Amino acid sequence: MEPVDLWTPLKEMRKRYNRNGYIWIKNLLPREDVLAMREHYFHHLSPTGLLAPNTHPRDGIFNPSNDPLSFQGVGGHPQAQCIQLLESAHTTPEYETFCNHPALRSFVRNFMGWEQETMLKRAMMRHNCPGSLATGIHYDKLFLRGSDADFLTAWVPIGDCAASGGGLMYLEDSDQLGRELEHEFRENAKNLSDEERMSAFNKHMADDGYLSHDAEGFRQTQAKGKLKWLVGDFEAGDVVFHTPYMIHSSAANEDEKGRIRLGSDLRFYEAGAPVDGRWCNHWKNGDKL
């Protein structure tokens, strides 16, 4: 992946976004603000035993005596004692302040040319322990079919995250492929009810809503082997923005120091645009979205 700095002209940023389907902005947020959010999140979850003994929450070091599959976060199958803390982590004043960070919100307005933006309340923080499952291959529109309005996704790595640490990876130039796949899904779903048609889990979709969990297999079959997976070494303060149809996944977390990857998914619409009403509540485990 190719990053740009914050001082790149907006015209050039938009050109890259429209051409590539994503744009990676270096140092958009103050590093200390991001690391403080990381510390808050892992301190909030520390009663679960997620962290290695005698380590600092800001480091987010996974307790190697745990089964990583039992300590997955959003999108996984966490243990029962983790669920309440995972849900409440998304409603803390600290996370709300982070999502409303003026540097982030003003960039979104300027970049999109909106007078005002609105963010879906169903914002999510996803942690990925070393040895756990990666996020499956998808494009965001799969899960946000309740409105035809355009939206912008921001992925915010909450902490440093090397390519080997479970960060996002993008299938290059795949916005068009995502649009073609969604058109095919919509054609197949014509005879379904509106509720079923909007669902990423309808009978024409995979059980978990994802396109695949096999990055190389998907690249060879759907992309005919012509497209590459793009990765990056992300730092606290970076933000990646992508289109609703850009195909992406997370890499496996193989961090040598045992660090848990933490990131936040935020979706923005222009204020006044029709939004997917299903996403107007805080994330809840099992909300089937």
Salt bridges, closest charged atoms under 4 A:
GLU2 OE1 - ARG16 NH1 3.83
GLU12 OE2 - ARG16 NE 3.13
GLU32 OE2 - ARG58 NH2 2.98
ASP33 OD2 - HIS101 NE2 2.79
GLU39 OE2 - HIS56 NE2 3.94
GLU39 OE1 - ARG58 NE 3.05
GLU87 OE1 - LYS284 NZ 3.81
GLU94 OE1 - HIS40 NE2 3.66
GLU117 OE2 - ARG105 NE 2.69
GLU117 OE1 - ARG109 NH1 3.04
ASP140 OD1 - HIS138 NE2 3.49
ASP140 OD2 - HIS242 NE2 2.84
ASP140 OD1 - HIS248 NE2 3.27
ASP140 OD2 - ARG267 NH2 3.16
ASP148 OD1 - ARG186 NH2 3.62
ASP160 OD1 - ARG31 NH1 2.88
ASP175 OD1 - ARG179 NE 2.65
GLU182 OE2 - ARG145 NE 2.76
GLU182 OE2 - ARG186 NE 3.49
GLU187 OE1 - LYS190 NZ 3.10
ASP194 OD1 - ARG197 NH2 3.94
ASP208 OD2 - HIS213 NE2 2.54
GLU216 OE2 - ARG219 NH2 3.11
GLU235 OE1 - LYS26 NZ 2.78
ASP238 OD2 - LYS26 NZ 2.76
ASP255 OD1 - ARG259 NH2 2.92
ASP265 OD2 - ARG126 NE 2.71
ASP276 OD2 - ARG278 NH2 2.70
ASP287 OD1 - ARG122 NH2 2.82
